[in-house]
Amino acid sequence: MIDAVTLLAFVPAALALNLTPGADMMFCLGQGLRSGRAAAVAASAGISAGSMVHVTLVGLGLGAVVSAMPGMFDVIRWVGVAYLLYLAWGALRTGPVRANTPAVPVRRAFRSGFLVNLTNPKVILFVLAFVPQFVRPEAGPVLAQFLVFGLILAVGGFVINGLVGIFAGQAGRQLTGSPLFARWLGRISAGIFTGLAVRLAIMERA
């Protein structure tokens, strides 16, 4: 059983991490601009689901395997780069949603957020470095503690990233009445996805 003192130390640290702008937040921003509020919230949920997979893997000890095997790390990373570039091409080709066209299905947005998070090996290394600081073997099953801490991170991230996406979606909806703005919002969304792909491509393991 995780004691209250440990939780009181973990929650503010997790909140500070969730509030720090990063790849997940920028991805939800791009989804909101491109596809609207519902898609942004679904993407945020997908990201949180992906982070729970990472936490589970670390809790099972597989995170150490990824950390020790540069080849596996690089394979996952380049899959993520390719997927982000695919999303960028889609945003550039179709632009954001207009008032008279259907929004991207929330299921597809959820899947995109899930895959983007899952193919970012930096996440599993981050979890491996951050969460164990709060895990105490004498407090009970280690995997259960990882899942509790991961759930706190996932819920906080879902709320914060979702709010960012909602704001972007509202702004995008107001501006897409103009073809010029619609075209530029598509370019901005594509630029965000491309920037995330470049960031993932050039990042180092440590």
N, C-alpha and C positions, 0 to 999 in steps of 0.2 A: 504494500500500500504506500503510495507516494504521500509524504507528509506535507502539511500545509506550508511549512517554511520553504521547502523546495519549490512548490508550486508558485508561491509568492515571488520567488526569485526568478523563476522561469518565465512567467507570463509577461512581465515588463520587457524582458530581453527579447522574447518572441515578438511582442508588439513593435518594438523598435526595429527589428529586422523586417517585419512586414511593411512598415512605413517607409523603409529605405527604397528609393526608386531602383528598380532592377529589370531584368529581362521579362519576368512574369508581368510586372505592372505595364511595361511598354507593350507587351503583346496584347494585353487586354485593351490598352489605349488604341492600338491599331485595329483590333477587331471592332471596337465601338465605333470608330470613325468609318470603317468600311461597311459594317453590317448592322449597326444599331445596338440598342440597349440589351435586348434579349440575347443576342449572340454574344455580347461582351460578358454578361452574367454567366452564360453557359460555358464560355471559354475559361472564366475564372473558376468555375466548378470543376472543369476538366483538369486545370492546373493543380487544384487542391487534391483531386483524386490521384494524379500522377505523383504528387509529393508524398502521399500516403504509401504508394508502392515503394518509393525510395526509402522511406522510413522503415517499412517492413523488411526490405532487403538488408538494410544496415543492422536492424535488430536480429536478423537471422545470421549475420556475419558475412554476408555476401559483399557488403560494401568494401571490406578489406581486400577482397579478391580483385575488385575493379581498381582499387587504389594501387595494388601491386602489379597489375598487368596493363602496361601502357598500350598494348595492342587492342585490348578490349575497349579501353577508354577512347581510343582514336576512332574505332569503328562506330561506336555509339555517337560520338561527336559529329562525324561526317554525315551520318544519317540525319541528324538534327539539322545540320547546315543545309543539306539538300531539301529537306521538308520546308524549312523557312523560306528558301529561295522559290520553291514551288508556290507557297502562299503569296510571296511578293509578286510573282508573275500573275497570279490570279487577280490580285488587287489592282495591278497596273492595267490589266486587260479589261476588267469589267467595271472598275471604279466602285465607289460606295453605293449603297442602296438608294434608289430614288423613291419618291412617294408612290409611284405607280408600278413598282416592281416588287416581287416577293423578297422578303429578307432571307438570308442564309439560314437554313434550318438549325435550330438550337442543337440538335443531335450532332450535326457536322461541326458546329463551333465547339461543342464539348470535346469531340474527338480531336480537334486541332489542338486545343489547350492541353489535353492529356498527352498527346504525342510530342508536342514541343517540350513539355516538362520532362517526359520520360526519356527523351533522347538528349537531354542535357546532363552529361555525367558529372558536371560540376555540382549539381544538386546533391547527388549521393555522397560526394566527398565533403560537401558542406555539412550535411547531416551527420556524417561520420566524425567531423571535428567538433560540432556544436552540441548535439544532444547528449552524448556520453558524459559531458561535464555534470549533468543533472541526474544521471542514472546511478542508483545505489543498489548493488546486488542484494544487500540485506533487506531491502524494502519489498522484495518480491520478485516474480518472474521478470527478467530483463526485457523480453520481447513485449510484454504487456506495458511496461513503463515507456518503451520506445513508442508504442502505439498511442498512448495517452499524450505524450509530448508532441508527437506528430499531428495528432488531431487538433491540438491547440494551435499549432502553426498553420495547419490547413484551414481551420475555420477563420482565423485572423486574416490569412491571406485571401480567402474567398471574399470576405466582407470588404477589405480595403481595395483589392484589385477590381472587384465588381463595381464598387462606387466610382473608381476611375473610369472604368469602361462605360458606365451609365452616363457619366458626365460627357465623355467623348461622343457617345451615341446621340445624346440630346443635341450637342453642338452640330454633329454631322447631319442630323435630320433637318435642322433649321437652315443649313447652308446648301443642301442638295437640290433645292428648288432652282438654283442657278446652274446651268450646264458647266459654266466656267469653274465655279466652286466645286461642283461634283468631280470634275476632271482633276482638280488640284488635290482634293481630299483622297482620291484614288492614288495619286502620286505620293502623297504624304504617307498613306498606309503602306504602300509598297516600299517606301524608304525606311520606315520603321522595321518592317520584316527583314529587309536586306541588311540593315544595320545590326539587327540581332544575329543574323547569319554570319556576318563578318566578325562580330564579337565572339561568337562561339568558335569560329574557325581559327582565330589567332590566340585564343586564351591558352594559358599554360596550366598544367595539371596542379601545380602547387598553389 
